[in-house]
Amino acid sequence: MIRLAYPYALFGLLLLPLLLALQRRQQPSAISFPAIQELAALPPSMMTRLRRLLPWMRAVVLILVVVALARPQQGLQVTKLYSEGIAIAAVVDISGSMRALDLTLNGQQQNRLEVVKHTFRHFVRGGNAELSGRGGDMIGMVTFARYADSISPLTLDHDTLLALLDQVQIVSLTEEDGTAIGEAIALGIERLRDAKSTSKVMILLTDGANNAGETEPLEAAKIAQAMGIKIYTIGTGTRGVAPVPVRTADGRTVLQRMRVFIDERTLTDIAKTTGGRYFRATDTSALQEIYSEINRLEKSANVLEHYQQYAERFAWFLLPALGLLLIELFLINTRLRTIP
């Protein structure tokens, strides 16, 4: 579908008859020549034919320029499926225990945080039939160890969100280590509180038990429930013991087997209090399945939106006009040059 952004520019075509009339009234220069009848009997040359075409070339140039000034635009019909009603806050544990190398990614051992980041990225963007992505959802991120930090507010700019996710690292200072689950939930609530979405969801992922902060996890969960926030909790990591890289006094990094403890009871109670669910991820595939399950449980309200995009097409007319004009200038200054 083609439209004209400035259709009134077509009034310039009214100048075309005037231009042709003026050209016909012009009297060409004449040279007296005897026996003109003999010349008239000769067939017209190629240059003579071209000279007769010059006024029509100028008329075509004028038409093309006027149409270009009217800004022809080609409509590109677009149907977009957008989502509304879901606000999601991802609350991710970055305590020292997330260094444990008990999960695999693409056949290689990776620490828990890298696997969590990889899986969450697919949850946001999609990548297979199970994870179609959360394109229309407002998503924010909170990380926590001893203290909770807001990494990103709720946003539809998922590229920026995932770029910030790439920069998330496990805490390196001993005084920052710990697991403040209650504080993390409280900050997640703060991020979701002012969201205009009708459905608010928090995904809390940890590999430990609450051992820092002043806010009790269950008290924070009750506040979330009162505000209509549903919390899905995920306990990630193998059961029993897991290899954790530890730096020795001489600067070497060695793997030590450490016991894993996840307070599954508290995480279950948090989820139940808010109407969510608790999941246990003991390997990468289980974590992917959990995100797929959350993706199925939290469906956005899809609405079809029709809108029209337009691409500028004035160049389709302006470039040929310029080409014809250059041809005319070349001819009248070379083979069709006239002597005043």
C-alpha positions in Angstrom: 0.0 0.0 0.0 1.4 3.4 -1.0 0.4 6.7 0.5 1.5 10.3 0.0 2.6 12.2 3.1 2.2 15.6 1.4 -0.5 15.0 -1.3 -1.0 18.7 -1.7 2.4 18.8 -3.4 0.8 17.3 -6.5 -0.7 20.7 -7.3 2.8 21.3 -8.7 1.7 19.2 -11.7 -0.5 22.1 -12.8 2.7 23.8 -13.9 3.3 21.1 -16.5 1.0 22.4 -19.2 2.4 25.9 -18.6 5.9 24.6 -19.1 5.1 22.8 -22.3 3.3 25.9 -23.7 6.2 28.1 -22.9 8.6 25.7 -24.7 6.4 25.7 -27.8 6.3 29.5 -28.0 10.0 29.7 -28.0 11.3 30.6 -31.5 14.4 28.6 -32.3 17.3 30.4 -33.9 17.3 30.1 -37.7 20.0 30.3 -40.4 19.2 31.2 -44.0 20.0 28.3 -46.3 19.3 28.0 -50.0 17.5 25.0 -51.5 15.8 24.2 -48.1 13.5 21.8 -49.9 16.4 19.4 -50.4 17.2 19.5 -46.7 13.6 19.0 -45.7 13.5 15.8 -47.8 16.3 14.2 -45.8 15.3 11.8 -43.0 15.7 13.1 -39.5 18.9 12.1 -37.8 19.2 10.5 -34.3 20.2 13.8 -32.8 17.2 15.5 -34.4 14.9 13.0 -32.8 16.6 13.4 -29.4 16.1 17.2 -29.6 12.4 16.7 -30.1 12.4 14.5 -27.0 14.0 17.2 -24.7 10.8 19.0 -23.8 9.2 15.7 -22.9 12.2 14.7 -20.8 11.8 18.0 -18.9 8.1 17.3 -18.4 8.9 13.8 -17.0 11.6 15.3 -14.7 9.0 17.7 -13.4 6.5 15.0 -12.8 9.0 12.8 -10.9 10.2 15.7 -8.8 6.6 16.7 -7.8 5.7 13.2 -6.9 8.9 12.9 -4.8 8.0 16.1 -3.0 4.7 14.5 -2.1 6.7 11.9 -0.1 5.4 8.6 -1.3 5.5 6.0 1.5 5.0 2.2 1.3 2.9 0.8 4.1 4.3 -2.3 5.9 1.4 -4.0 7.7 2.6 -5.3 11.1 0.6 -7.3 13.6 2.4 -7.4 16.9 1.5 -9.7 19.8 2.2 -7.9 23.0 1.8 -9.0 26.6 0.4 -7.0 29.5 -0.2 -7.7 33.2 3.0 -9.4 34.3 5.7 -7.8 36.4 8.6 -10.1 37.3 11.4 -9.5 39.9 14.3 -11.9 39.7 16.0 -12.2 43.1 19.3 -14.1 42.8 21.7 -15.3 45.4 25.4 -14.3 44.8 26.9 -15.5 48.1 30.2 -17.4 48.2 28.5 -20.8 48.1 27.3 -20.0 44.5 30.9 -20.8 43.5 30.2 -24.5 43.9 31.0 -26.5 40.7 28.2 -29.0 40.9 26.3 -28.0 37.8 27.3 -28.5 34.1 26.7 -26.2 31.1 27.4 -27.4 27.6 29.3 -30.4 28.9 31.6 -28.4 31.2 31.5 -27.8 34.9 30.3 -24.3 35.8 29.6 -22.6 39.1 26.0 -22.3 40.1 25.7 -18.6 39.3 26.9 -19.0 35.7 24.3 -21.7 35.2 21.6 -19.6 36.8 22.5 -16.6 34.6 22.5 -18.8 31.4 19.0 -20.3 32.3 17.5 -17.0 33.3 18.7 -15.5 30.0 16.7 -18.1 28.1 13.7 -17.5 30.3 13.7 -13.8 29.3 14.6 -14.1 25.7 13.3 -17.6 24.9 15.1 -20.1 22.8 13.0 -23.2 22.5 9.5 -24.5 22.5 9.4 -24.6 26.3 10.8 -21.1 26.8 9.1 -18.7 24.4 10.5 -15.7 26.2 8.9 -12.9 28.2 9.0 -10.2 25.5 6.1 -8.0 26.8 6.8 -8.4 30.5 8.3 -5.8 32.9 11.4 -7.6 34.5 13.7 -6.3 37.2 16.6 -7.9 39.1 17.8 -8.0 42.7 21.0 -9.7 43.9 21.8 -10.6 47.5 24.5 -12.0 49.8 24.8 -10.4 53.2 23.2 -7.3 51.7 20.5 -7.0 48.9 21.2 -4.7 45.9 19.0 -3.6 43.1 20.6 -4.4 39.7 17.8 -3.3 37.5 14.4 -1.7 38.0 11.4 -3.2 36.2 12.0 -2.6 32.5 10.9 -3.7 29.1 14.4 -3.1 27.8 15.5 -6.7 28.2 18.7 -6.2 26.3 19.9 -3.8 28.9 18.7 -6.1 31.7 20.6 -9.0 30.3 23.7 -6.9 29.8 23.5 -6.0 33.5 23.1 -9.7 34.3 26.3 -10.5 32.5 28.1 -8.2 35.0 26.8 -9.9 38.1 29.5 -11.6 40.1 29.8 -13.6 43.3 30.8 -11.5 46.2 34.6 -11.6 46.8 34.9 -9.9 50.3 34.3 -12.0 53.4 32.4 -9.1 55.1 29.9 -9.1 52.2 29.3 -12.8 52.3 26.1 -14.3 53.7 22.5 -15.1 52.7 20.0 -12.4 53.6 16.8 -13.9 52.1 14.5 -11.7 54.1 16.2 -8.5 53.0 16.2 -9.7 49.3 12.5 -10.4 49.4 11.9 -6.9 51.0 13.8 -5.2 48.2 12.0 -7.3 45.6 8.7 -6.1 47.1 9.9 -2.5 46.9 10.6 -3.0 43.2 7.2 -4.6 42.5 5.1 -2.4 44.7 4.6 0.5 42.2 4.2 -1.7 39.2 0.9 -1.1 37.3 0.7 -4.7 36.2 -2.2 -6.7 37.5 0.0 -9.7 38.2 3.2 -9.4 40.2 5.7 -12.3 40.4 9.0 -12.8 42.3 11.4 -15.6 41.4 13.8 -16.1 44.4 16.8 -18.4 43.8 19.2 -19.4 46.6 21.5 -22.2 47.6 21.5 -21.7 51.3 19.6 -20.5 54.4 18.8 -17.1 55.8 21.7 -16.1 58.0 22.0 -12.3 57.6 19.8 -9.2 57.7 17.2 -8.0 60.1 14.1 -9.0 58.1 12.7 -12.5 58.6 11.9 -14.3 55.3 8.4 -15.4 56.4 7.5 -11.9 57.6 8.6 -10.5 54.3 6.6 -13.2 52.5 3.5 -12.1 54.4 4.0 -8.6 53.3 4.4 -9.8 49.7 1.1 -11.8 50.0 -0.7 -8.7 51.3 0.5 -6.8 48.3 -0.6 -9.5 45.8 2.9 -10.6 45.0 3.4 -14.3 44.2 6.8 -15.8 45.0 8.4 -18.8 43.3 11.3 -20.1 45.3 14.1 -22.2 43.8 16.7 -24.1 45.8 19.7 -24.8 43.5 22.6 -27.2 44.0 23.3 -30.8 44.6 22.4 -32.6 47.8 25.0 -33.6 50.3 28.4 -32.2 49.4 29.7 -30.1 46.5 33.2 -29.1 45.2 33.9 -25.4 45.9 37.0 -23.5 44.7 38.9 -22.0 47.7 42.0 -19.8 47.6 44.8 -20.9 49.9 47.2 -18.7 51.8 49.9 -19.1 49.1 47.5 -17.8 46.4 46.5 -21.2 44.8 42.9 -22.2 44.2 41.9 -25.7 45.2 38.6 -27.6 45.3 37.2 -28.4 48.7 34.3 -30.7 49.3 31.7 -28.7 51.4 28.4 -29.8 52.8 25.3 -28.3 51.1 22.4 -27.1 53.1 19.3 -25.4 51.7 16.5 -24.4 54.0 13.9 -26.0 51.9 11.2 -25.8 54.6 11.5 -22.0 54.8 11.6 -21.7 51.0 8.5 -23.9 50.7 6.7 -21.8 53.4 7.5 -18.6 51.5 6.1 -19.9 48.3 2.9 -21.3 50.0 2.3 -18.1 51.9 2.2 -16.1 48.6 0.5 -18.6 46.4 3.6 -19.6 44.6 5.6 -22.9 44.5 8.9 -24.2 45.7 11.3 -26.0 43.3 14.5 -27.9 43.8 17.1 -27.8 41.1 19.8 -30.4 41.6 21.2 -30.1 38.0 21.1 -27.8 35.0 18.3 -29.6 33.2 16.1 -29.4 36.3 16.7 -25.7 36.6 15.7 -25.3 32.9 12.5 -27.3 33.6 11.7 -25.1 36.5 11.9 -22.0 34.5 9.8 -23.7 31.8 7.2 -24.6 34.4 7.1 -21.0 35.7 6.8 -19.8 32.1 3.7 -22.0 31.7 2.2 -21.0 35.0 2.6 -17.2 34.5 1.0 -16.6 31.1 0.7 -13.0 30.0 -2.6 -11.6 28.7 -1.9 -11.4 25.0 -3.6 -8.7 22.9 -3.3 -8.3 19.1 -2.2 -4.9 18.1 -2.4 -3.8 14.5 -0.4 -0.9 13.3 1.1 0.4 10.2 4.8 1.2 9.5 5.8 3.3 6.5 9.0 3.3 4.5 10.0 6.4 2.6 9.9 5.8 -1.2 10.6 9.3 -2.6 14.0 8.1 -3.8 12.1 5.8 -6.3 11.1 9.1 -8.1 13.8 11.5 -7.3 16.8 9.4 -8.5 15.3 8.8 -12.0 14.5 12.5 -12.2 18.1 13.3 -11.4 19.3 10.8 -13.9 17.1 12.3 -16.7 18.2 15.8 -15.8 21.9 14.8 -16.0 21.3 13.2 -19.4 19.7 16.4 -20.7 22.5 18.6 -19.4 25.0 16.3 -21.1 23.2 16.4 -24.4 22.6 20.1 -24.6 26.2 20.8 -23.8 27.6 18.3 -26.3 25.8 16.9 -29.4 22.7 19.0 -29.0 24.5 22.2 -28.2 22.9 25.3 -29.8 24.6 28.4 -31.0 22.9 31.6 -29.8 
